[in-house]
Every structure is written in C-alpha cells, then in structure tokens.
C-alpha cells in the first residue's frame, strides 16, 4: 500500500511539473504576475501544491482510494518543484 501511494505521488508530481512547464511556455504564469492580485504573488511551490492536490483529489474520487492519500500533495509539490527546475 505504501509503494502504491509513493507511485501515485511520483506520478502526480511529474504530471504537475509537466503542466507547470506548459503553463510557463504558454505564458500563463507570466500573465499571473502581471494581471494577478498583488496580495497573491506567483509561487511555483504553491502552484505545484494546488495542482498536485487537485490531481490527487480527482485520483481519489475516480479510483476509490482512501481519502487520506490526498496528504501526498505536499511531497508531490516539493518533487514537482525539484523536477520542474522552478527556482522562485
């Protein structure tokens, strides 16, 4: 069970990193810096966390996994930031 959770965290982190790279390439992250609210600046770790959390919630709902697997969003966010090479 722990190996399945680790596999899901790695898969979610790589998917979130891929999405963040796409968002950077498409200019969405730059647009957030320009048009986003001043009280919520761009944070790649936060973006990785929220993407990972969303992906994990969808995975838990679709695959009927235990609800506590969404706790994997935090290590997935750290792995996403490391893999994606985001240094902000």
Secondary structure, 3 states (H helix, E strand, C coil): CHHHHHHHHHHHHHHHHHHHHHHHHHCHHHHHHHHCCCCCCCCHHHHHHHHHHHHHHHHHHHHCCCHHHHHHHHHHHHHHHHHHCCCC
